[in-house]
Amino acid sequence: MRRTLLALALVVSGLPAAASAEEAAAAPGVSMVVVGGKGPIADVAAFAQAPALKVVLMPQVATTPRNPAPATSSLDVRAVRNDDHAGFLLEWDDDSPDVRARIDGFGDMVAVQLPVVAGTLPAPFMGNKGGRVQILQWRADWQTDVDKGAVTMRELYPNAYASDFHHEDHLPAAEAVAYRGAVSLGNPMSDRQRTSSVQDLMAEGFGSLTPRQTQAASGAASHDGKRWHVVITRPLEGRGESAASLAPGTSTNISFAVWNGSHREVGARKAWAAWVPLAVVK
Amino acid sequence: MSRVHNWQIGREMEYPYEGARPKRQFAAVFDTNKCIACQSCSLACKGAWTSGRGQEYMFWNNVESKPYGFFPLGWDVKTLEKLGVRDQKGPVYEGRTLFEAAPDGERVLGYLPEDSDWTFVNVGEDDSAGVGIDRGAFFEIPHMQWMFYLARICNHCTYPACLASCPRQSIYKRPEDGVVLIDQTRCRGYRECVKGCPYKKTFFNPVTKVSEKCIACYPRIEEGRISTCMAACIGRIRLQGFVSTPENAREDNPIDFLVHVRKVARPLYPQFGTEPNVYYVPPIHVPAAFLGQMFGHGADAAVKAYRGASEDKDLLAVFTLFGSCPTLIHRFRREGDVALGFSEDGTEVARVPLYEPSIIRPFHDAARGAYRHNTT
């Protein structure tokens, strides 16, 4: 079953259709290199000894809305672990970094996806009913929130008139709630004191993406003018409900997605990859 | 795609979800002939709902001059151009709706406005269209040169394109009153709704990173009161209530009376296929071809009915009730030359004479030994 699914996914990905199930099963996966220490892995230098796997990305065309020609065609992936955390270094070409979401503009993003039940193969496209996946999504605009502070209209539009009077500043807290929209309701998208650039999510198919109660992932990023270098890190143990376990000595599967903000890629308009094996080395 | 019935275009059409009409449907009638673009509605809404950070550019309610005013820039002509200009010339629309014309891979035919499109809120204000006025010309109806004001809020469509566009089902239509809302806890700011709504009445807030829209002041509706843009209208161009489908129209429901019985109010761009629920009395001084494109089949008949209102006391009674009270009028009745409005529980909430008392004073005031002039 696993072989069949992998072969199917790889054919869909645009790899040569002649790839047999045996060849697909033997396809190189991601193997974590063990590094010393504890805690979140945020430094790119930690990945120096980890080999890179080039993952082919394909357009998301399984559901609407879709973008048949996403900007990104491949992603280089490296993985390491220390005593209690895993880290993924994700690198791809993008010569126009989008680090803020304007009214008509989108931020760059990358995500890794893991089956909640280790080693299983839910539908690679955000899982399926009963086949839940955990998704860790790094967002460039969240990274900017963390690094430089929450976005303001003055920063986005320095030459626009922007009133400094806001009802929310002049009302008792209970009454100000109505003027703060999603901020008041605790939508994580609207967090004004953000501490992580990575959102910890779960899904069981298209349109079901939901933040997990336990947010355990974080990230770091740099852009060299041509490429993004993004690290996503999380504890090895699955914390909270619907968390994929990454216990040393086990193997599971992993897949990826990339959004290029300049190309208005957001939500279902993305480039994504099929599952590849992930070995959590003991 | 499901098949749903859209009475405004007189046929079934494709829609991504099954049709489920609310228990009752929020609606309003705007009389374009009375609007003076004072923007009281825009400011009432702005002060009530969009004073927050990231909402600076938003006008859930705006008033634009037509034909050259737009907010955002070119919103309607851009969509018409994409759709291919197909007016609804008869009871049944023969062109494609925005759902039926959706490109491959999309749910709705739409476009995402650019930042600059939101920049000129009052572009084209008072600019008129039409032919030149030569020597010897005099005013005729329709005018040789014309413009009018179009007040716009969310249409709380029966088949919302914003709702259809959202891949997360973060937008819902309240079953109790048909108000269309964006779930502020579920939205992730994809802006598919901004792209999909042909009226461009969903807005992305770049500070909260989610989209927002007109909520029809639903807390007021729940208390039986009219929305704040309606209450602030000093021109009394607006009447708010609930609209029925044609087969269920109730003659004593003032909205039904205007929309279905006298047919004096028409939807805005019915050819889009969303079954919008703000209805407009078309401007009487504007060429019929333009009105036909903007308000669809029946715009000319609506103008005719409106021009006959002075001879139609029941119609006059409903127009008299526009802006007459802060309470939602569910039923109306005319008693002689007086219009009466009633709330949902039957309480009389408005009593307005159809005619103001007038006194004609003689030209010569004998008591003062003076002549009255009509100028000072």
Contacts between the chains, C-beta under 8 A, distances in Angstrom:
chain1	res1	chain2	res2	distance
A	61	B	105	6.9
A	63	B	167	7.2
A	64	B	105	5.8
A	64	B	106	6.3
A	64	B	107	5.2
A	64	B	167	7.2
A	65	B	105	6.2
A	65	B	106	5.4
A	65	B	107	6.3
A	65	B	165	7.6
A	65	B	167	6.5
A	65	B	192	6.2
A	66	B	105	4.1
A	67	B	105	7.5
A	68	B	105	6.5
A	100	B	206	7.8
A	101	B	189	6.9
A	101	B	206	5.9
A	101	B	209	6.2
A	102	B	115	6.1
A	102	B	206	5.9
A	103	B	57	7.0
A	103	B	115	5.3
A	103	B	118	6.6
A	103	B	204	5.3
A	103	B	206	5.4
A	104	B	112	6.1
A	104	B	113	6.6
A	104	B	114	4.9
A	104	B	115	4.8
A	105	B	115	7.6
A	106	B	191	7.9
A	141	B	209	7.3
A	150	B	207	7.7
A	151	B	206	6.5
A	151	B	207	6.0
A	151	B	209	8.0
A	152	B	53	7.2
A	152	B	207	6.9
A	153	B	53	6.6
A	153	B	54	6.2
A	153	B	56	5.6
A	153	B	206	7.2
A	153	B	207	6.5
A	156	B	206	5.8
A	157	B	115	7.8
A	160	B	56	7.3
A	160	B	57	7.7
A	160	B	119	7.8
A	161	B	56	7.6
A	162	B	56	5.0
A	163	B	51	7.7
A	163	B	56	6.1
A	165	B	51	7.0
A	166	B	51	5.6
A	166	B	52	5.8
A	166	B	53	6.0
A	167	B	51	4.5
A	167	B	52	7.2
A	168	B	51	7.8
A	168	B	52	6.0
A	168	B	53	7.8
A	179	B	51	6.2
A	179	B	52	5.0
A	180	B	52	6.2
A	180	B	208	7.9
A	181	B	52	6.4
A	181	B	184	5.4
A	181	B	205	6.8
A	181	B	208	5.3
A	181	B	210	7.3
A	181	B	212	6.1
A	182	B	184	4.1
A	182	B	185	7.0
A	182	B	187	6.9
A	182	B	205	7.8
A	182	B	208	4.6
A	182	B	209	7.8
A	182	B	210	4.7
A	183	B	208	5.7
A	185	B	184	5.1
A	185	B	185	4.9
A	186	B	185	7.2
A	187	B	184	6.0
A	187	B	185	5.2
A	187	B	186	7.8
A	187	B	187	7.1
A	187	B	208	7.5
A	187	B	210	6.2
A	189	B	187	7.2
A	189	B	188	5.9
A	189	B	189	6.0
A	189	B	208	7.1
A	189	B	209	4.6
A	189	B	210	5.3
A	190	B	207	7.9
A	190	B	208	4.1
A	190	B	209	5.9
A	190	B	210	6.3
A	206	B	167	6.8
A	207	B	167	5.4
A	207	B	168	5.1
A	207	B	169	5.9
A	209	B	168	7.1
A	209	B	188	7.4
A	264	B	112	7.1
A	266	B	189	7.8
A	266	B	190	4.9
A	266	B	191	6.9
A	267	B	167	5.8
A	267	B	168	7.6
A	267	B	188	7.0
A	267	B	190	3.9
A	267	B	192	6.8
A	268	B	167	5.2
